[in-house]
Amino acid sequence: MDDNLSAEPTKQSQQKNGQRDQTKSRAVFYLIAILLPFALLALFELVLRVSGFGHQYPLFIEASSPLKAQSTLSGSYLQPNPEVVKRFFHLPEFAPPVEPDTFLFKQEKQKGTYRIVLMGGSSAAGFPYGRFGSPAGLLKQQLKSVYPDKNIEVLSVAMASINTYALLDFTQEVIDIQPDLVLIYAGHNEYLGVMGVGSVYSQSNSRATNLLFLKLKELRLFQLVQGLYYWLKPQTEPFNHNDSSRTVMASVAKEKNIPLDSELYAAGKTQFKENLSTIVKLFSQADIPVLLSSIASNERNQAPFESMNSTSANSLISPDKPRSSQRIIQQGVSLIENGEQSADLAFAIAQAYEKTNQMSDALTYYKKARDYDLLRFRAPSEFNDIIAEIAASHKLVTFVDADEKLRNDTETGIIGEEHMLEHLHPNTRGYFMIALSYLEGIVDGQFLPSPKSAIETDDLWRTQSMLRSDIMLAEYKIAVLKSDYPFTATKQTVRLPSAKDAIEELALKRIAGMDWLSAQQALLSLYQEQEAWLEAATVAGLMFDALPERGDIARIASLLYLRVNQLGLAEYYARKAIQYMPTLGLEEQGNYYLSLGETLFKSGDVNGAIEVLDALLVMQPMNQKALAIRQRISPP
């Protein structure tokens, strides 16, 4: 009986164990059933990648610029990928013909290096001047003067046509190169840039859909499905740049009319605010500070591109029947206050106020004219409010007011042709002031130690890095831009300017396709022949900036800057010449150190000069020049 009693529980236990095993088996079966499709998709993805299907465009690639061949680089260098914009398009030919400028930098950041990265669209990229006339290039030039003894890199991943979607997509890759500071100047391309709500480059006005695309676009499976979709529905393809004669600006407008407070307007505003907030949040989480700048555009000398005018507005501003400034103000303001959103009328009111010297009111209506402009190539006024609000609400983010910096550099407080080339791209002075606002943000925010001396705007402006040939080339690019929509109804022919001298002849050769380095070498010889020493120094300095580790070129720049008593820049290049000194005889090596010592002594840094001489004497104890100078400036 005891045996029977003890056997019963055993059978029950076996049944329960069997049930548990069945439950586990079913769970495993369901798990396999659920995971199997994902495993097959992962395998398919792997097969596609191994077979070479699809494309990938990283933000940074190994340096392959023609400039690299001219510079004996040690270690691995990277540069922004000139094809990176193609990552946003199914087929490369549908991408706009834009690319970031070439900035070479070491893949492994060196100890003591302070790395700054600038992000943004065409204004951040410095169109039409390019790298050395951009905010990044001009800031680099300013930092050389203010911090000649610091190793500060200024890189840029900015380029035309992109907006905050691209910046968001770049953010993690920027974090990966370990910047110490990020600068952002963006906002003008939210409506008509890549993935902008009113652009031909946008296939969805849904932010959620666009963000999903950014997440999936690198997957080869997604690219395969995308390819099949476009193959089946070719009419949905993005714009094809077959007509190379058209400007990018003339090609991008899809939803041409985007009224203020319309659904598309609100979508662009939301896109900008949420994308920018996410970008700065990601940098903050990575413990990387950000200088977030307001953006500027031409208010005074750029009439609205497209306007929605009532009969009353058209009557008031008709050129066939001119009205007095007073009448335009009285009747026009009343129309605007009663809901009229005519950009043309607001612009006419602003001009009328300016004629009567009422500058504050003129500025108000110039801003309204920009905000009412239906063709949104310029960011509306409230974007700067959004920028300031985001900066204030995120840690490690500092607001930089470049817009106000430009206003303060005018007599009227209204931004116009003094700082702008057309609707929103600054001229050399405009870009210089944007760079200066970042420099002051760096100093005021104590991101770098306090400079040895006060920042002198006039001195920095005197040594800015744009030369006459660069400006002539840029003016030609602007003439091409303004020869097409939306500046003219039909495309116009642009004639090449005539050259008045050898410098301008070189600019024409650049327009015809002469490479940058050859032009710089010719410019350096020309300026030396003309004894234009500051211009020659600028050319030599820019050549070294483009050719890292060419100590011989840095020495030429140092000697030329020393000749014109630009001691900060002379010191910067003298230090770079020593750092990347080529193979030389003992006397020539000594001269590199003596030049730095001379520069420091003339700057008033006697102790620094003595340290350099002592370092030279350690290597060359019998260097007679060093001994004599050491004795003269610091006798025992």
C-alpha positions in Angstrom: 0.0 0.0 0.0 2.8 2.4 0.8 4.4 1.5 -2.6 1.1 2.4 -4.4 0.8 5.7 -2.6 4.4 6.7 -3.4 4.0 5.7 -7.1 1.0 8.1 -7.7 2.9 11.3 -7.1 5.6 10.1 -9.4 3.1 9.7 -12.3 1.7 13.1 -11.6 5.2 14.6 -11.5 6.0 13.0 -14.9 2.8 14.4 -16.4 3.6 17.9 -15.1 7.2 17.6 -16.4 5.9 16.4 -19.7 3.5 19.4 -19.9 6.3 21.8 -19.0 8.5 20.2 -21.7 5.7 20.6 -24.2 5.2 24.2 -23.2 8.9 24.9 -23.5 9.0 23.2 -26.9 6.1 25.3 -28.1 7.8 28.4 -26.8 11.0 27.5 -28.6 9.0 26.8 -31.7 7.2 30.1 -31.6 10.5 31.9 -30.9 12.1 30.3 -33.9 9.1 31.0 -36.0 9.3 34.7 -35.0 13.1 35.0 -35.3 13.4 33.0 -38.5 12.2 35.7 -40.9 14.5 38.2 -39.2 17.4 35.7 -39.5 16.6 35.2 -43.2 16.4 39.0 -43.7 19.7 39.4 -41.9 21.2 36.7 -44.1 19.8 38.3 -47.2 21.2 41.6 -46.1 24.6 40.0 -45.6 24.5 38.4 -49.0 23.6 41.7 -50.7 26.5 43.5 -48.9 29.0 40.7 -49.7 27.9 40.8 -53.4 28.5 44.5 -53.5 24.9 45.5 -54.1 23.8 49.0 -53.0 25.8 52.0 -51.9 27.1 53.7 -48.7 28.4 57.2 -48.4 30.1 57.8 -45.1 30.5 61.4 -44.0 34.3 61.0 -43.7 36.7 59.0 -45.9 40.4 58.5 -46.1 42.0 61.6 -47.6 42.2 61.3 -51.3 42.4 64.9 -52.4 44.9 65.9 -55.1 46.3 68.2 -52.4 47.3 65.1 -50.4 49.9 64.2 -53.1 51.5 67.6 -52.6 51.9 67.1 -48.8 54.0 64.5 -47.1 51.4 63.4 -44.6 52.4 61.2 -41.6 49.7 58.9 -40.3 46.1 58.5 -41.5 44.2 61.5 -42.6 40.5 61.9 -43.2 38.4 64.4 -45.2 34.7 65.0 -45.7 33.3 62.8 -48.4 32.6 64.8 -51.6 29.8 62.3 -52.5 28.1 62.3 -49.1 24.9 64.1 -50.4 24.2 61.0 -52.5 23.3 59.1 -49.4 19.9 60.8 -49.5 19.0 59.6 -53.0 18.2 56.3 -54.6 20.2 57.1 -57.7 23.3 59.3 -57.6 22.3 61.3 -60.7 19.3 62.7 -58.8 21.5 64.3 -56.1 22.3 68.0 -56.5 25.8 68.7 -57.6 27.1 69.9 -54.2 29.8 68.7 -51.9 31.6 69.8 -48.7 35.0 71.5 -49.1 38.2 69.5 -48.5 39.5 69.7 -44.9 42.3 67.2 -44.1 42.6 66.1 -40.5 44.2 63.3 -38.6 42.0 60.2 -38.0 43.5 59.9 -34.6 43.2 63.2 -32.9 46.6 64.3 -31.5 47.1 65.2 -27.9 46.7 68.9 -27.3 44.6 69.4 -30.4 41.4 71.4 -30.1 39.0 70.3 -32.8 36.1 72.5 -34.0 33.5 71.3 -36.5 31.1 73.6 -38.3 27.7 72.3 -39.6 25.1 73.9 -41.9 24.1 74.7 -45.4 25.5 76.9 -48.2 26.0 80.0 -46.0 27.9 77.9 -43.5 30.0 76.5 -46.4 30.9 80.0 -47.5 29.2 80.0 -51.0 30.5 81.4 -53.4 33.9 81.8 -51.8 34.5 78.2 -50.7 36.6 77.0 -47.8 38.9 80.0 -47.1 36.1 82.5 -47.4 33.7 80.5 -45.3 32.9 81.1 -41.6 35.2 78.1 -40.9 38.0 79.4 -42.9 37.8 82.9 -41.6 37.4 81.7 -38.0 40.6 79.6 -38.5 42.4 82.7 -39.7 41.2 84.7 -36.7 42.2 81.9 -34.3 45.7 81.9 -35.7 46.2 85.5 -34.8 44.5 85.3 -31.3 45.9 81.9 -30.3 49.2 81.4 -32.3 50.6 78.9 -29.8 47.5 76.6 -29.8 46.9 73.7 -32.1 43.3 74.4 -33.2 41.6 72.6 -36.0 38.6 74.1 -37.7 36.7 71.6 -40.0 33.5 72.0 -41.9 30.9 69.5 -43.1 28.6 72.3 -44.4 27.4 72.3 -48.0 24.7 73.8 -50.2 21.1 72.4 -50.3 21.1 70.5 -47.0 19.0 71.3 -43.9 18.6 69.9 -40.4 17.7 66.4 -41.7 21.2 66.1 -43.1 22.7 67.6 -40.0 20.8 65.1 -37.9 22.1 62.3 -40.1 25.7 63.6 -39.8 25.6 64.1 -36.0 26.8 60.7 -34.8 29.6 60.7 -37.4 30.7 64.1 -36.2 30.6 62.9 -32.6 32.8 59.9 -33.6 35.7 62.3 -34.7 35.8 63.7 -31.1 35.2 67.4 -31.6 35.8 69.7 -28.7 33.3 72.2 -30.0 30.5 72.2 -32.7 29.3 75.3 -34.4 25.9 75.3 -36.2 24.7 77.9 -38.7 21.5 76.5 -40.3 17.9 77.2 -41.1 17.6 78.7 -44.6 17.1 75.3 -46.4 14.2 73.9 -44.3 11.7 74.5 -47.0 13.5 74.0 -50.3 16.6 72.0 -49.3 17.1 68.2 -49.4 14.0 66.6 -47.8 12.6 70.1 -47.2 8.8 70.3 -47.2 8.5 72.4 -50.4 11.4 71.0 -52.3 11.6 68.8 -55.4 14.1 66.8 -53.3 11.3 65.8 -50.8 9.1 62.8 -51.2 7.3 63.1 -47.9 6.1 66.0 -45.8 6.0 63.7 -42.8 8.8 64.1 -40.4 8.2 60.5 -39.0 8.6 59.1 -42.6 11.7 61.1 -43.2 13.3 60.0 -39.9 12.4 56.4 -40.8 14.1 56.9 -44.1 17.3 58.2 -42.4 17.3 55.1 -40.2 16.8 52.6 -43.1 18.6 54.1 -46.0 21.9 52.3 -45.4 20.3 48.8 -45.4 20.8 47.0 -48.7 17.4 45.4 -48.4 15.8 48.8 -48.1 17.8 50.0 -51.1 16.6 46.9 -53.1 12.9 47.6 -52.2 13.4 51.3 -53.0 14.9 50.4 -56.4 12.0 48.1 -57.2 9.5 50.8 -56.2 11.1 53.4 -58.5 11.4 50.9 -61.3 7.7 50.2 -61.1 6.8 53.9 -60.7 9.4 56.0 -62.6 7.2 59.0 -62.6 7.9 59.5 -58.9 11.7 59.9 -59.4 13.3 63.0 -57.9 14.7 65.8 -60.1 17.4 64.8 -62.5 20.2 67.3 -63.1 20.5 66.6 -66.8 20.5 70.3 -67.6 23.9 71.3 -66.1 23.3 74.9 -67.3 20.6 75.4 -64.6 21.6 76.5 -61.1 20.6 74.3 -58.2 18.5 77.1 -56.8 16.6 77.2 -60.1 15.8 73.5 -59.9 14.7 72.9 -56.3 11.3 74.7 -55.9 8.4 72.2 -56.0 5.7 73.8 -53.8 6.6 77.3 -55.0 4.0 79.1 -52.9 4.2 78.5 -49.1 2.1 81.2 -47.4 2.9 82.2 -43.8 1.0 80.0 -41.4 0.0 77.5 -44.1 0.2 73.8 -43.5 3.5 73.5 -45.4 4.9 76.5 -43.5 4.0 74.9 -40.2 5.5 71.6 -41.3 8.8 73.3 -42.1 8.8 75.1 -38.8 8.1 71.9 -36.9 10.8 70.0 -38.9 13.4 72.7 -38.0 12.6 73.0 -34.3 12.4 69.2 -33.6 15.4 68.3 -35.7 17.6 71.0 -34.3 16.5 70.1 -30.7 17.5 66.5 -31.4 20.8 67.5 -32.8 21.9 69.6 -29.9 20.6 67.0 -27.4 22.8 64.3 -29.0 25.8 66.5 -28.7 25.0 67.3 -25.1 24.6 63.6 -24.3 28.1 63.1 -25.8 29.4 66.0 -23.6 30.2 68.1 -26.6 29.4 71.9 -26.3 27.7 73.6 -29.2 27.6 77.3 -30.3 24.3 77.7 -32.0 24.0 80.8 -34.1 21.2 82.9 -35.4 21.0 83.3 -39.2 21.0 86.4 -41.3 19.6 87.3 -44.8 19.3 90.3 -47.1 16.4 92.4 -45.9 17.1 95.8 -47.5 18.3 95.0 -51.0 16.4 91.8 -51.9 12.8 92.3 -53.0 10.5 89.4 -52.3 10.6 86.6 -54.9 6.9 85.8 -54.9 4.0 87.8 -53.4 0.3 87.3 -52.9 -1.2 90.7 -53.6 -4.8 91.9 -53.3 -6.2 94.4 -55.7 -5.8 97.2 -53.0 -2.1 96.3 -52.5 -1.4 96.2 -56.2 -3.1 99.6 -56.7 -1.1 101.1 -53.9 2.3 100.0 -55.1 1.7 100.1 -58.9 4.8 101.6 -60.7 2.4 103.1 -63.2 0.9 105.4 -60.6 3.6 106.2 -57.9 2.3 107.1 -54.4 4.0 109.2 -51.9 5.9 107.6 -49.0 3.4 109.0 -46.5 0.5 107.5 -48.4 2.1 104.1 -48.8 2.8 104.1 -45.1 -0.7 105.2 -44.0 -2.7 103.0 -46.4 -0.3 100.1 -46.5 0.1 99.7 -42.8 -3.7 99.7 -42.5 -3.9 96.9 -45.1 -1.3 94.8 -43.3 -2.9 95.3 -39.9 -6.2 94.1 -41.4 -4.7 90.8 -42.6 -3.0 91.6 -45.9 0.0 89.3 -46.4 1.5 91.0 -49.4 5.3 90.7 -49.4 5.5 93.3 -52.1 3.4 95.8 -50.1 5.4 95.2 -46.9 8.6 95.8 -48.8 7.3 99.0 -50.3 6.2 100.2 -46.8 9.7 99.4 -45.5 11.3 101.5 -48.3 8.9 104.3 -47.5 9.8 104.3 -43.8 13.5 104.3 -44.7 13.0 107.3 -47.0 11.5 109.1 -44.1 14.3 108.0 -41.8 12.1 105.8 -39.6 14.6 103.0 -39.4 13.0 100.9 -36.6 9.7 100.8 -38.5 11.6 100.1 -41.8 13.3 97.1 -40.2 9.9 95.8 -39.0 8.4 95.8 -42.5 11.6 94.5 -44.2 11.2 91.5 -41.9 7.5 91.2 -42.8 8.4 91.3 -46.5 10.8 88.4 -46.0 8.3 86.5 -43.9 5.5 87.0 -46.4 7.7 86.0 -49.3 6.0 82.9 -50.8 9.2 81.4 -52.2 11.0 80.4 -49.1 14.7 80.5 -49.9 15.1 82.7 -46.8 14.3 81.5 -43.3 11.4 83.4 -41.7 12.1 85.7 -38.7 10.7 83.3 -36.1 13.5 80.7 -36.9 15.9 82.9 -35.0 13.5 82.9 -32.0 13.5 79.1 -32.2 17.3 79.0 -32.3 17.5 81.2 -29.2 14.9 79.1 -27.4 16.7 75.8 -28.1 20.0 77.2 -27.0 18.5 78.4 -23.8 16.8 75.0 -23.0 19.7 72.6 -23.6 22.8 72.1 -21.5 26.2 72.8 -23.2 24.5 74.9 -25.9 25.4 78.6 -26.2 23.5 81.1 -28.3 25.6 83.1 -30.7 23.8 86.1 -32.4 25.5 86.4 -35.8 22.4 88.2 -37.1 22.8 90.9 -34.5 26.5 91.1 -35.2 25.8 92.0 -38.8 23.2 94.6 -37.8 25.7 96.2 -35.4 28.1 96.5 -38.3 25.7 98.7 -40.3 24.6 102.4 -39.9 20.9 101.5 -40.1 20.6 98.2 -38.3 19.2 96.7 -41.5 21.1 94.0 -43.3 21.6 94.7 -47.0 24.3 94.8 -49.7 26.9 95.9 -47.2 27.0 92.3 -46.0 25.1 90.3 -48.6 25.7 89.3 -52.2 22.1 88.4 -53.0 19.2 87.0 -50.9 21.2 85.3 -48.1 24.8 84.6 -49.0 27.1 87.0 -47.2 30.0 88.8 -48.9 33.5 88.7 -47.4 32.6 91.3 -44.7 29.4 89.4 -43.9 31.2 86.0 -43.5 34.0 87.7 -41.5 31.5 89.1 -39.0 29.8 85.7 -38.7 33.2 84.1 -38.0 33.9 86.9 -35.5 30.7 86.2 -33.6 31.8 82.6 -33.2 35.3 83.7 -32.1 33.8 86.0 -29.4 31.5 83.2 -28.4 34.5 80.9 -27.9 36.4 83.5 -25.9 33.4 84.7 -23.8 32.4 81.1 -23.1 35.9 80.3 -22.0 36.1 77.3 -24.4 39.8 78.3 -24.8 42.0 80.2 -22.4 41.8 84.0 -22.5 43.9 85.4 -25.3 47.1 87.3 -24.4 45.7 90.5 -25.9 42.2 92.0 -26.7 40.5 91.0 -29.9 40.9 93.9 -32.4 38.4 93.6 -35.1 40.2 96.0 -37.5 43.4 94.0 -37.2 41.6 90.7 -37.8 39.8 92.3 -40.8 43.1 93.5 -42.3 44.4 89.9 -42.3 41.3 88.1 -43.4 42.0 85.4 -45.9 40.1 86.5 -49.0 42.1 88.0 -51.9 41.1 89.9 -55.0 41.2 86.9 -57.3 38.9 84.9 -55.0 36.4 87.8 -54.9 36.4 88.1 -58.7 35.7 84.4 -59.0 33.0 84.6 -56.4 31.3 87.5 -58.2 31.2 85.5 -61.4 29.5 82.6 -59.5 26.9 85.1 -58.1 26.3 86.5 -61.6 25.6 82.9 -62.8 23.2 82.4 -59.9 21.3 85.6 -60.5 21.0 84.9 -64.2 18.4 82.3 -63.5 15.2 81.7 -61.6 14.1 83.1 -59.2 16.1 86.2 -59.9 14.9 86.4 -63.5 11.9 84.9 -65.3 14.1 83.4 -68.1 17.7 82.3 -67.9 20.2 84.9 -69.0 23.6 84.5 -70.6 26.5 85.5 -68.3 29.6 86.9 -70.0 33.0 86.5 -68.5 34.5 89.7 -67.0 37.5 91.3 -68.5 40.9 91.2 -66.7 42.6 94.5 -65.9 45.9 92.9 -64.6 47.7 89.7 -64.0 45.9 89.0 -60.8 42.5 89.1 -62.5 43.9 87.0 -65.4 44.5 84.3 -62.9 41.0 84.6 -61.6 39.7 84.1 -65.2 41.9 81.0 -65.5 40.3 79.7 -62.3 36.9 80.2 -63.9 38.1 78.3 -66.9 39.2 75.4 -64.7 42.7 76.1 -63.4 43.3 74.1 -60.2 43.5 75.9 -56.9 47.0 75.0 -56.0 48.5 76.0 -59.4 46.7 79.3 -59.1 48.0 79.9 -55.5 51.6 79.2 -56.6 51.3 81.7 -59.5 49.7 84.2 -57.1 52.5 83.8 -54.6 55.1 84.6 -57.3 53.0 87.6 -58.6 52.6 89.2 -55.2 56.2 88.8 -54.3 57.2 90.4 -57.6 54.9 93.3 -56.8 56.2 93.4 -53.2 52.7 93.0 -51.9 53.9 91.3 -48.9 50.7 90.9 -46.9 48.9 89.4 -49.9 51.9 87.1 -50.5 51.8 86.0 -46.8 48.1 85.3 -47.1 48.6 83.1 -50.1 51.5 81.2 -48.5 49.5 80.7 -45.3 46.5 79.3 -47.1 48.8 76.9 -49.1 50.1 75.5 -45.8 46.5 75.2 -44.5 45.6 73.1 -47.5 48.9 71.1 -47.4 49.3 69.8 -43.8 52.9 69.1 -42.7 54.6 71.2 -45.4 56.9 73.0 -43.0 58.8 74.7 -45.8 55.6 76.5 -46.9 54.8 77.4 -43.3 58.2 79.0 -43.0 57.6 81.2 -46.1 54.3 82.3 -44.6 56.0 83.1 -41.3 58.7 85.2 -42.8 56.3 87.1 -45.0 53.9 87.9 -42.0 56.9 88.9 -40.0 57.9 91.3 -42.8 54.6 93.1 -42.4 54.6 93.0 -38.6 51.7 90.6 -38.3 53.2 89.0 -35.3 50.4 86.6 -34.3 50.2 85.0 -37.7 54.0 85.0 -38.0 54.3 83.2 -34.7 51.6 80.6 -35.7 53.4 79.7 -38.9 56.9 79.8 -37.3 55.7 77.2 -34.9 54.1 75.1 -37.6 57.4 75.4 -39.6 59.3 73.9 -36.7 56.7 71.2 -36.0 56.9 70.0 -39.6 60.4 71.0 -40.4 61.7 69.2 -43.5 65.1 67.5 -43.7 67.6 70.4 -43.5 71.2 71.2 -42.6 72.1 72.4 -39.1 72.2 76.1 -40.1 68.8 76.0 -41.8 67.3 74.2 -38.8 68.7 76.8 -36.6 67.1 79.6 -38.7 63.7 78.1 -38.2 64.1 78.5 -34.4 65.7 81.9 -34.7 62.7 83.2 -36.7 60.3 82.1 -34.0 62.5 83.6 -31.3 62.6 86.9 -33.2 58.8 86.9 -33.6 58.2 86.3 -29.9 60.7 88.9 -28.9 59.0 91.5 -31.2 55.7 90.5 -29.7 57.0 91.4 -26.2 57.3 87.8 -25.1 61.0 87.9 -24.0 60.7 84.8 -21.9 59.2 82.9 -24.7 62.0 84.0 -27.0 64.6 82.8 -24.5 62.9 79.4 -24.2 63.1 79.0 -28.0 66.8 80.0 -28.0 67.6 77.6 -25.1 65.8 74.8 -27.0 68.0 75.5 -30.0 71.1 75.7 -28.0 70.4 72.3 -26.5 70.4 70.8 -30.0 73.2 73.1 -31.3 75.3 74.3 -28.4 77.7 76.1 -30.7 75.1 78.0 -32.7 76.8 81.4 -32.7 73.7 83.4 -33.8 71.7 81.9 -31.0 74.4 82.5 -28.4 74.8 86.1 -29.5 71.1 86.8 -29.4 70.7 85.0 -26.1 73.4 87.1 -24.6 71.9 90.3 -26.0 68.3 89.9 -24.8 69.1 88.2 -21.5 72.7 88.8 -20.3 73.9 86.8 -17.3 
